[in-house]
């Protein structure tokens, strides 16, 4: 009953916010930040609300993935099965996004043939290679150490955006915000063993995963010039998911047990991907990257708290302190222009 209640709350949260966001006119701002007419996705209050929604949704994925692995019988060392599980999740999420796009009357057309190459590269970086590195690294690294290294992607993106986009300038407040946000990640892992010594298959893979996440974030700004951002998100999830499933199957990956609770968890994870990526990609496409990306520093904090709720893991007051630091970093970066 406790798990079912957790699932219902998460499903209501994801679907409610998704349909609220989908009422906005997705046709506005297809060409990115240069449009003269401001959409709801550029208004500061709504940017904060949507970015928080995406971060909280992705934070819920942490305990749900663990529950999903348990229900499907996927053990710690079954990396191929984890890739297969992730591939099914993202492929179905992408197909759902495309189906919604059709229902809303959006064209599935990519503006130019060359745009397909861009979408495939983006899908590989943002989904396939990203999550392949993540699952391999997680199989060879301790959870706390992986969480710290994985969070580097958020701060890499904030800082790299300053080098690639005129709308993102490197300022003292942005540096301070990143430092405080990263301090929140460190506080989250105080008292948890992080091992010693560098392992390429563990630490190296997690760092490569963070780099993929950062560079994919930079590429997100170009999606609106290739297709409608909503449609491009659907294509990238579906393509990236397929390229995760194929090696997973070739490596002998399976889903040992298929149960009704397991399918329910998979459905919630699909909802989270659908909601999180559509909101996040839209926000990145029409706002300064740093002001949006920094919200993702909350993801591991939300993941820790929701794990307490869903997995009966112990709650520590450091979680609240970590959240406070993350929110302080978000405020500092968004309080000033640039």
MARLUMLUM-346451 format. One record per atom (N, C-alpha, C): residue in one letter; x negated, y, z. Coordinates in steps of 0.02 Angstrom, whole numbers, padded with zeros to 5 digits, always signed. Layout:
N
aXYZ;...
This chain:
338
x-00041-00060+00000;x+00000+00000+00000;x-00043+00063+00000;x-00098+00061+00037;x-00142+00119+00040;x-00171+00134-00028;x-00193+00081-00062;x-00222+00090-00128;x-00170+00116-00177;x-00109+00087-00174;x-00056+00108-00220;x-00039+00181-00209;x-00037+00204-00145;x-00022+00274-00131;x-00077+00319-00160;x-00139+00296-00152;x-00196+00334-00180;x-00190+00340-00256;x-00172+00284-00289;x-00165+00284-00361;x-00110+00332-00383;x-00052+00329-00348;x+00004+00372-00367;x-00013+00446-00361;x-00047+00463-00305;x-00065+00533-00296;x-00113+00557-00351;x-00162+00514-00367;x-00211+00532-00419;x-00177+00539-00487;x-00131+00492-00503;x-00096+00495-00567;x-00054+00558-00572;x-00018+00575-00519;x+00023+00636-00520;x-00020+00697-00529;x-00076+00699-00493;x-00122+00756-00498;x-00148+00765-00569;x-00173+00710-00599;x-00203+00714-00666;x-00151+00733-00718;x-00094+00698-00719;x-00045+00710-00771;x-00011+00778-00763;x+00002+00799-00701;x+00034+00864-00691;x-00010+00921-00718;x-00074+00920-00700;x-00118+00973-00723;x-00131+00968-00798;x-00131+00907-00824;x-00141+00900-00896;x-00085+00933-00935;x-00022+00919-00916;x+00034+00947-00954;x+00041+01022-00943;x+00020+01047-00884;x+00019+01120-00874;x-00029+01152-00923;x-00089+01122-00929;x-00139+01151-00974;x-00120+01144-01047;x-00083+01091-01065;x-00067+01079-01135;x-00013+01125-01160;x+00020+01161-01116;x+00070+01209-01138;x+00038+01270-01171;x-00026+01281-01156;x-00060+01339-01185;x-00070+01329-01260;x-00080+01383-01295;x-00088+01380-01368;x-00159+01360-01384;x-00168+01296-01403;x-00235+01271-01418;x-00263+01300-01482;x-00222+01330-01523;x-00245+01356-01586;x-00283+01422-01577;x-00271+01455-01520;x-00309+01515-01505;x-00380+01496-01487;x-00429+01534-01507;x-00499+01525-01489;x-00532+01465-01521;x-00506+01441-01578;x-00539+01384-01611;x-00609+01402-01634;x-00623+01466-01646;x-00689+01486-01670;x-00734+01508-01614;x-00713+01495-01551;x-00758+01507-01495;x-00748+01575-01463;x-00801+01600-01433;x-00797+01657-01388;x-00789+01723-01425;x-00797+01724-01491;x-00797+01787-01527;x-00727+01812-01543;x-00675+01772-01528;x-00607+01793-01543;x-00589+01854-01501;x-00552+01903-01531;x-00534+01964-01496;x-00477+01951-01446;x-00433+01904-01461;x-00376+01892-01418;x-00394+01842-01363;x-00385+01864-01301;x-00402+01820-01245;x-00347+01769-01235;x-00368+01706-01228;x-00320+01653-01213;x-00321+01641-01138;x-00277+01598-01115;x-00274+01581-01045;x-00339+01550-01021;x-00376+01520-01068;x-00439+01487-01050;x-00497+01535-01042;x-00484+01601-01051;x-00535+01651-01039;x-00520+01697-00981;x-00461+01690-00952;x-00443+01732-00895;x-00474+01703-00832;x-00511+01745-00794;x-00551+01720-00738;x-00515+01673-00690;x-00454+01692-00670;x-00417+01650-00622;x-00403+01581-00651;x-00381+01579-00714;x-00366+01515-00746;x-00429+01475-00762;x-00484+01509-00779;x-00547+01475-00790;x-00568+01438-00726;x-00563+01473-00669;x-00580+01442-00605;x-00534+01382-00590;x-00469+01392-00601;x-00421+01338-00586;x-00433+01277-00630;x-00443+01288-00696;x-00453+01232-00741;x-00520+01197-00729;x-00573+01237-00715;x-00639+01208-00701;x-00638+01167-00637;x-00603+01193-00586;x-00595+01155-00524;x-00556+01091-00535;x-00504+01096-00576;x-00463+01037-00591;x-00505+00982-00624;x-00546+01001-00673;x-00589+00952-00706;x-00639+00922-00657;x-00670+00963-00616;x-00720+00939-00568;x-00688+00891-00517;x-00630+00910-00491;x-00596+00868-00442;x-00574+00802-00474;x-00549+00805-00536;x-00529+00744-00571;x-00589+00697-00579;x-00645+00724-00601;x-00705+00683-00610;x-00730+00657-00543;x-00721+00695-00489;x-00741+00671-00423;x-00700+00610-00403;x-00636+00609-00421;x-00593+00551-00406;x-00617+00489-00443;x-00653+00498-00499;x-00675+00441-00537;x-00724+00397-00498;x-00762+00427-00452;x-00812+00388-00414;x-00780+00329-00378;x-00730+00340-00333;x-00701+00282-00299;x-00660+00237-00346;x-00629+00267-00397;x-00588+00226-00442;x-00631+00179-00484;x-00690+00201-00503;x-00735+00157-00540;x-00756+00098-00496;x-00772+00113-00433;x-00790+00059-00387;x-00733+00010-00378;x-00672+00036-00369;x-00613-00007-00362;x-00601-00047-00426;x-00612-00014-00483;x-00602-00048-00547;x-00650-00105-00557;x-00713-00094-00541;x-00762-00148-00546;x-00742-00207-00501;x-00718-00191-00442;x-00697-00244-00395;x-00639-00284-00423;x-00589-00249-00450;x-00530-00283-00477;x-00545-00325-00538;x-00590-00300-00581;x-00607-00336-00643;x-00663-00387-00632;x-00689-00391-00571;x-00741-00441-00556;x-00809-00424-00585;x-00823-00359-00593;x-00888-00337-00620;x-00935-00324-00562;x-00989-00363-00558;x-01036-00358-00502;x-01091-00307-00518;x-01134-00295-00469;x-01184-00242-00473;x-01231-00250-00532;x-01251-00310-00548;x-01301-00321-00600;x-01272-00333-00670;x-01206-00328-00677;x-01174-00340-00742;x-01171-00275-00783;x-01230-00251-00805;x-01234-00188-00841;x-01194-00189-00905;x-01198-00244-00943;x-01162-00249-01006;x-01086-00244-00995;x-01062-00276-00942;x-00990-00273-00927;x-00970-00202-00906;x-01014-00167-00872;x-01001-00098-00853;x-00995-00053-00915;x-01039-00066-00964;x-01036-00028-01026;x-00972-00043-01064;x-00951-00106-01063;x-00889-00126-01096;x-00830-00092-01062;x-00829-00093-00997;x-00775-00061-00958;x-00771+00013-00974;x-00829+00047-00974;x-00831+00118-00990;x-00809+00131-01062;x-00831+00087-01108;x-00812+00095-01178;x-00737+00091-01189;x-00705+00043-01156;x-00632+00037-01161;x-00599+00100-01135;x-00624+00124-01078;x-00596+00184-01047;x-00599+00244-01094;x-00658+00257-01122;x-00666+00317-01163;x-00633+00311-01232;x-00634+00251-01260;x-00601+00241-01325;x-00526+00254-01319;x-00494+00224-01269;x-00422+00234-01260;x-00407+00307-01243;x-00450+00338-01204;x-00440+00409-01188;x-00442+00452-01251;x-00491+00439-01294;x-00496+00476-01357;x-00435+00466-01401;x-00411+00404-01406;x-00353+00390-01447;x-00290+00425-01419;x-00285+00429-01353;x-00229+00463-01322;x-00232+00538-01338;x-00291+00567-01334;x-00299+00639-01350;x-00278+00652-01422;x-00299+00609-01468;x-00281+00617-01538;x-00206+00608-01549;x-00175+00561-01513;x-00103+00551-01518;x-00065+00612-01493;x-00088+00642-01438;x-00057+00703-01412;x-00065+00760-01462;x-00124+00763-01493;x-00136+00815-01543;x-00085+00810-01601;x-00074+00748-01624;x-00024+00738-01677;x+00045+00757-01654;x+00062+00739-01593;x+00128+00755-01565;x+00139+00830-01561;x+00085+00867-01546;x+00089+00940-01540;x+00083+00975-01607;x+00076+00935-01660;x+00073+00964-01727;x+00005+00991-01747;x-00047+00971-01713;x-00115+00994-01730;x-00143+00952-01787;x-00181+00984-01830;x-00213+00948-01885;x-00273+00910-01859;x-00280+00847-01881;x-00338+00806-01861;x-00397+00817-01909;x-00390+00864-01954;x-00441+00877-02004;x-00504+00908-01974;x-00562+00882-01995;x-00625+00914-01980;x-00638+00964-02036;x-00656+01026-02017;x-00658+01081-02066;x-00703+01068-02126;x-00762+01039-02114;x-00809+01023-02168;x-00835+00952-02158;x-00853+00918-02214;x-00879+00849-02207;x-00940+00845-02161;x-00982+00897-02162;x-01042+00897-02120;x-01024+00897-02045;x-00962+00918-02031;x-00940+00919-01961;x-00938+00851-01930;x-00927+00799-01971;x-00925+00731-01944;x-00992+00710-01915;x-01046+00730-01948;x-01113+00715-01921;x-01123+00746-01853;x-01101+00809-01846;x-01106+00844-01782;x-01066+00808-01729;x-01005+00786-01746;x-00962+00752-01697;x-00992+00686-01675;x-01022+00649-01722;x-01052+00584-01705;x-01111+00595-01658;x-01155+00643-01673;x-01212+00657-01630;x-01188+00679-01561;x-01136+00721-01560;x-01108+00744-01496;x-01079+00685-01457;x-01043+00641-01491;x-01014+00583-01458;x-01068+00538-01428;x-01122+00528-01466;x-01177+00486-01441;x-01209+00516-01379;x-01221+00583-01381;x-01253+00616-01324;x-01206+00620-01263;x-01144+00640-01276;x-01097+00655-01221;x-01066+00593-01191;x-01062+00539-01230;x-01028+00479-01204;x-01073+00418-01206;x-01094+00397-01266;x-01128+00333-01273;x-01195+00330-01237;x-01243+00371-01259;x-01311+00369-01230;x-01309+00392-01157;x-01269+00444-01146;x-01261+00472-01079;x-01242+00417-01029;x-01188+00381-01042;x-01165+00331-00995;x-01205+00267-00997;x-01237+00252-01053;x-01281+00194-01055;x-01341+00205-01008;x-01372+00264-01012;x-01427+00281-00967;x-01402+00279-00894;x-01342+00306-00883;x-01316+00311-00815;x-01306+00241-00784;x-01274+00196-00821;x-01260+00130-00793;x-01323+00089-00784;x-01371+00095-00831;x-01434+00059-00824;x-01472+00086-00764;x-01476+00153-00759;x-01511+00184-00703;x-01480+00168-00636;x-01414+00168-00634;x-01378+00155-00571;x-01390+00083-00548;x-01401+00038-00596;x-01414-00032-00579;x-01483-00042-00549;x-01528+00008-00558;x-01597+00001-00534;x-01616+00057-00485;x-01566+00092-00459;x-01580+00148-00415;x-01530+00149-00358;x-01550+00177-00301;x-01504+00184-00245;x-01455+00240-00259;x-01394+00233-00234;x-01340+00280-00250;x-01356+00352-00232;x-01385+00364-00173;x-01400+00433-00152;x-01452+00465-00197;x-01504+00427-00212;x-01557+00452-00256;x-01529+00467-00325;x-01485+00423-00351;x-01454+00433-00416;x-01410+00496-00417;x-01374+00507-00362;x-01330+00566-00358;x-01369+00630-00362;x-01427+00633-00328;x-01469+00692-00329;x-01496+00704-00399;x-01523+00651-00429;x-01553+00659-00496;x-01500+00674-00549;x-01441+00643-00542;x-01388+00653-00591;x-01363+00725-00590;x-01364+00756-00532;x-01340+00826-00525;x-01386+00875-00561;x-01446+00853-00578;x-01492+00898-00614;x-01462+00920-00681;x-01418+00879-00710;x-01388+00897-00774;x-01348+00961-00771;x-01314+00972-00714;x-01274+01033-00705;x-01319+01094-00709;x-01374+01092-00671;x-01418+01150-00666;x-01462+01158-00728;x-01478+01102-00761;x-01512+01107-00825;x-01470+01144-00876;x-01405+01128-00878;x-01360+01159-00926;x-01353+01234-00912;x-01345+01253-00849;x-01339+01323-00831;x-01400+01363-00854;x-01460+01334-00843;x-01521+01369-00860;x-01536+01366-00935;x-01524+01309-00968;x-01536+01303-01040;x-01490+01349-01080;x-01429+01358-01055;x-01382+01402-01090;x-01409+01473-01097;x-01450+01493-01048;x-01479+01561-01051;x-01528+01567-01109;x-01558+01512-01130;x-01606+01514-01185;x-01572+01509-01253;x-01511+01480-01255;x-01478+01468-01319;x-01421+01516-01336;x-01391+01547-01286;x-01332+01588-01298;x-01341+01659-01270;x-01323+01708-01311;x-01329+01778-01289;x-01280+01794-01233;x-01225+01756-01229;x-01175+01769-01176;x-01199+01744-01108;x-01252+01704-01107;x-01280+01679-01044;x-01349+01709-01033;x-01355+01752-00983;x-01419+01783-00968;x-01445+01756-00902;x-01511+01746-00899;x-01543+01722-00838;x-01551+01781-00790;x-01515+01779-00735;x-01516+01832-00685;x-01535+01804-00617;x-01558+01846-00572;x-01573+01822-00504;x-01514+01788-00471;x-01454+01815-00482;x-01394+01785-00451;x-01381+01716-00479;x-01395+01705-00543;x-01384+01639-00573;x-01434+01589-00545;x-01497+01610-00538;x-01548+01566-00509;x-01530+01549-00437;x-01510+01601-00399;x-01491+01590-00329;x-01431+01543-00324;x-01382+01552-00368;x-01323+01508-00368;x-01341+01436-00381;x-01387+01425-00428;x-01410+01356-00443;x-01447+01326-00383;x-01489+01365-00351;x-01527+01341-00294;x-01480+01321-00237;x-01431+01364-00223;x-01383+01349-00169;x-01340+01289-00187;x-01318+01285-00251;x-01277+01229-00273;x-01315+01163-00267;x-01380+01164-00286;x-01420+01103-00281;x-01433+01086-00208;x-01438+01137-00165;x-01446+01124-00093;x-01385+01086-00066;x-01326+01100-00094;x-01266+01063-00074;x-01272+00989-00090;x-01302+00973-00148;x-01312+00903-00166;x-01361+00870-00118;x-01414+00907-00099;x-01463+00879-00053;x-01432+00867+00016;x-01392+00916+00039;x-01359+00908+00104;x-01313+00847+00105;x-01280+00835+00048;x-01234+00778+00042;x-01270+00713+00056;x-01336+00711+00043;x-01373+00648+00049;x-01421+00647+00108;x-01414+00695+00154;x-01455+00695+00214;x-01440+00633+00255;x-01493+00599+00277;x-01483+00541+00319;x-01473+00477+00280;x-01473+00482+00212;x-01465+00422+00171;x-01532+00406+00140;x-01553+00344+00144;x-01617+00325+00116;x-01620+00335+00041;x-01675+00363+00018;x-01683+00374-00054;x-01745+00338-00081;x-01770+00291-00042;x-01825+00250-00066;x-01888+00289-00076;x-01936+00260-00110;x-01999+00293-00125;x-02027+00266-00189;x-02063+00309-00225;x-02093+00288-00288;x-02046+00298-00346;x-02075+00316-00404;x-02036+00329-00464;x-02027+00265-00504;x-01966+00252-00526;x-01952+00193-00568;x-01921+00218-00633;x-01951+00200-00690;x-01925+00224-00754;x-01855+00195-00767;x-01845+00131-00753;x-01781+00100-00765;x-01727+00126-00718;x-01747+00154-00662;x-01700+00183-00615;x-01698+00259-00621;x-01748+00292-00591;x-01752+00365-00591;x-01757+00393-00662;x-01798+00361-00704;x-01807+00386-00772;x-01743+00386-00812;x-01704+00333-00806;x-01641+00328-00842;x-01591+00380-00818;x-01589+00392-00752;x-01542+00441-00725;x-01562+00512-00749;x-01626+00526-00751;x-01649+00591-00776;x-01632+00599-00850;x-01642+00547-00889;x-01623+00549-00960;x-01548+00560-00968;x-01509+00528-00925;x-01437+00537-00924;x-01419+00610-00910;x-01453+00641-00862;x-01441+00711-00846;x-01459+00757-00905;x-01513+00740-00940;x-01533+00780-00998;x-01482+00774-01053;x-01456+00714-01065;x-01403+00704-01115;x-01342+00746-01098;x-01323+00746-01035;x-01265+00785-01013;x-01276+00859-01026;x-01336+00884-01012;x-01351+00955-01021;x-01350+00975-01095;x-01383+00936-01138;x-01385+00953-01209;x-01317+00944-01242;x-01278+00895-01218;x-01210+00887-01244;x-01168+00948-01226;x-01180+00975-01166;x-01144+01036-01145;x-01159+01094-01191;x-01222+01099-01213;x-01240+01152-01260;x-01204+01141-01327;x-01200+01079-01349;x-01167+01064-01413;x-01092+01076-01411;x-01063+01074-01351;x-00990+01085-01345;x-00969+01151-01374;x-01013+01202-01367;x-00996+01268-01393;x-00986+01268-01469;x-01013+01217-01503;x-01007+01215-01576;x-00947+01174-01600;x-00911+01141-01554;x-00855+01099-01575;x-00802+01138-01612;x-00785+01198-01587;x-00731+01238-01616;x-00744+01260-01687;x-00807+01258-01708;x-00824+01277-01778;x-00820+01217-01824;x-00810+01158-01797;x-00805+01097-01838;x-00733+01071-01842;x-00695+01081-01790;x-00626+01058-01787;x-00592+01093-01728;x-00527+01084-01722;x-00493+01107-01662;x-00527+01074-01602;x-00541+01112-01549;x-00578+01085-01492;x-00543+01025-01461;x-00477+01028-01457;x-00439+00973-01428;x-00448+00910-01471;x-00443+00918-01537;x-00451+00862-01583;x-00523+00835-01581;x-00571+00881-01581;x-00642+00861-01580;x-00658+00821-01517;x-00627+00840-01461;x-00636+00804-01398;x-00610+00732-01405;x-00552+00724-01437;x-00524+00657-01448;x-00570+00614-01491;x-00595+00644-01546;x-00640+00607-01590;x-00704+00586-01552;x-00733+00632-01514;x-00796+00617-01480;x-00787+00563-01427;x-00732+00565-01391;x-00720+00512-01341;x-00710+00444-01373;x-00670+00443-01428;x-00656+00379-01461;x-00719+00350-01493;x-00757+00392-01528;x-00818+00369-01562;x-00869+00347-01510;x-00879+00389-01458;x-00927+00372-01406;x-00907+00308-01369;x-00842+00299-01358;x-00818+00239-01325;x-00831+00176-01365;x-00820+00180-01430;x-00833+00122-01474;x-00906+00103-01473;x-00950+00154-01475;x-01022+00141-01474;x-01046+00117-01405;x-01005+00124-01354;x-01020+00094-01289;x-00997+00021-01287;x-00938+00009-01316;x-00910-00059-01315;x-00952-00108-01356;x-00975-00087-01415;x-01012-00132-01459;x-01074-00162-01427;x-01121-00120-01401;x-01179-00151-01368;x-01160-00189-01306;x-01107-00167-01271;x-01085-00204-01213;x-01064-00274-01231;x-01027-00281-01286;x-01006-00347-01310;x-01065-00388-01335;x-01110-00355-01373;x-01168-00390-01400;x-01215-00414-01346;x-01216-00379-01289;x-01258-00398-01233;x-01224-00450-01188;x-01164-00473-01209;x-01129-00524-01172;x-01082-00498-01118;x-01064-00435-01122;x-01020-00407-01072;x-00950-00434-01076;x-00919-00444-01019;x-00850-00468-01016;x-00813-00433-00959;x-00747-00439-00959;x-00706-00417-00903;x-00679-00482-00871;x-00714-00509-00821;x-00698-00576-00794;x-00626-00585-00772;x-00598-00535-00740;x-00529-00541-00716;x-00489-00480-00739;x-00429-00492-00763;x-00384-00438-00784;x-00321-00443-00741;x-00311-00395-00697;x-00254-00395-00651;x-00213-00332-00660;x-00153-00333-00635;x-00109-00273-00639;x-00140-00214-00602;x-00165-00223-00540;x-00198-00166-00507;x-00259-00141-00546;x-00296-00187-00576;x-00354-00167-00616;x-00334-00125-00676;x-00281-00145-00710;x-00256-00106-00767;x-00231-00038-00744;x-00201-00036-00685;x-00178+00028-00657;x-00236+00076-00644;x-00290+00049-00617;x-00349+00089-00605;x-00379+00114-00671;x-00383+00069-00720;x-00409+00088-00786;x-00367+00143-00816;x-00301+00140-00808;x-00256+00192-00834;x-00272+00259-00801;x-00283+00259-00735;x-00299+00321-00700;x-00365+00350-00724;x-00414+00307-00736;x-00479+00330-00761;x-00472+00359-00831;x-00428+00330-00871;x-00415+00357-00938;x-00383+00426-00932;x-00336+00434-00885;x-00305+00499-00873;x-00356+00551-00852;x-00403+00530-00809;x-00455+00576-00785;x-00499+00598-00843;x-00519+00552-00886;x-00561+00570-00944;x-00523+00617-00991;x-00459+00601-01002;x-00418+00642-01047;x-00412+00713-01020;x-00396+00719-00957;x-00387+00784-00925;x-00454+00821-00919;x-00504+00787-00892;x-00568+00820-00878;x-00603+00845-00940;x-00609+00803-00991;x-00647+00822-01050;x-00610+00875-01092;x-00543+00870-01097;x-00507+00920-01137;x-00511+00989-01104;x-00504+00992-01039;x-00509+01056-01004;x-00581+01083-01007;x-00629+01041-00989;x-00698+01063-00985;x-00725+01085-01053;x-00711+01046-01105;x-00735+01064-01172;x-00705+01129-01196;x-00640+01138-01182;x-00607+01200-01203;x-00638+01260-01167;x-00650+01253-01102;x-00680+01307-01064;x-00750+01324-01088;x-00791+01272-01101;x-00859+01284-01125;x-00859+01318-01194;x-00809+01303-01235;x-00808+01329-01303;x-00792+01404-01306;x-00764+01432-01253;x-00743+01502-01256;x-00762+01544-01196;x-00811+01519-01156;x-00835+01557-01099;x-00911+01549-01093;x-00945+01594-01057;x-01016+01583-01043;x-01025+01516-01008;x-01071+01476-01035;x-01079+01407-01012;x-01094+01402-00938;x-01139+01444-00914;x-01159+01441-00844;x-01102+01451-00795;x-01054+01494-00813;x-00999+01510-00768;x-00951+01451-00761;x-00951+01406-00810;x-00907+01348-00808;x-00944+01287-00780;x-01005+01275-00804;x-01042+01214-00786;x-01056+01209-00712;x-01066+01266-00678;x-01084+01264-00608;x-01030+01231-00565;x-00967+01232-00588;x-00913+01200-00550;x-00925+01125-00542;x-00964+01095-00587;x-00977+01023-00583;x-01021+01004-00524;x-01050+01055-00491;x-01088+01039-00430;x-01043+01013-00375;x-00977+01022-00384;x-00929+00996-00335;x-00913+00922-00345;x-00929+00895-00403;x-00908+00827-00419;x-00933+00776-00368;x-00999+00774-00351;x-01021+00724-00302;x-00990+00735-00233;x-00975+00798-00216;x-00944+00812-00151;x-00873+00783-00150;x-00835+00797-00204;x-00767+00769-00209;x-00771+00693-00210;x-00820+00666-00245;x-00828+00593-00248;x-00839+00563-00180;x-00879+00597-00138;x-00892+00572-00071;x-00829+00573-00028;x-00791+00628-00032;x-00730+00635+00009;x-00677+00586-00014;x-00666+00579-00080;x-00615+00533-00105;x-00634+00460-00092;x-00699+00447-00088;x-00720+00379-00070;x-00701+00363+00001;x-00701+00414+00044;x-00678+00405+00113;x-00604+00388+00114;x-00565+00421+00071;x-00493+00412+00069;x-00474+00345+00039;x-00507+00326-00015;x-00486+00266-00053;x-00524+00202-00033;x-00586+00210-00010;x-00627+00151+00004;x-00640+00142+00079;x-00608+00185+00119;x-00616+00182+00192;x-00689+00189+00213;x-00727+00228+00173;x-00796+00243+00192;x-00796+00295+00248;x-00847+00296+00291;x-00848+00344+00346;x-00853+00416+00321;x-00819+00461+00356;x-00821+00533+00339;x-00874+00568+00382;x-00912+00612+00350;x-00963+00650+00385;x-00950+00725+00375;x-00963+00764+00427;x-00952+00836+00423;x-00998+00870+00372;x-01053+00836+00355;x-01098+00864+00305;x-01063+00872+00237;x-01010+00832+00225;x-00974+00839+00163;x-00943+00909+00156;x-00916+00935+00211;x-00886+01001+00210;x-00940+01055+00201;x-00998+01045+00233;x-01053+01092+00225;x-01078+01092+00153;x-01083+01032+00124;x-01105+01027+00054;x-01055+01061+00008;x-00990+01053+00021;x-00939+01086-00019;x-00945+01162-00013;x-00958+01186+00048;x-00966+01258+00060;x-01025+01286+00020;x-01080+01249+00020;x-01139+01271-00018;x-01124+01272-00094;x-01090+01220-00117;x-01073+01216-00188;x-01027+01274-00208;x-00977+01288-00167;x-00931+01343-00181;x-00966+01411-00177;x-01015+01417-00132;x-01054+01479-00128;x-01094+01490-00192;x-01125+01436-00217;x-01162+01441-00280;x-01116+01460-00338;x-01056+01431-00339;x-01007+01447-00391;x-00988+01521-00387;x-00976+01545-00326;x-00956+01615-00317;x-01011+01663-00339;x-01073+01648-00319;x-01129+01693-00336;x-01137+01698-00412;x-01131+01642-00447;x-01141+01643-00520;x-01083+01679-00554;x-01022+01673-00528;x-00964+01702-00560;x-00945+01771-00535;x-00978+01794-00482;x-00959+01859-00452;x-00983+01917-00494;x-01038+01908-00532;x-01065+01962-00572;x-01065+01943-00645;x-01065+01992-00687;x-01069+01979-00759;x-01140+01956-00774;x-01142+01910-00827;x-01208+01884-00848;x-01224+01820-00815;
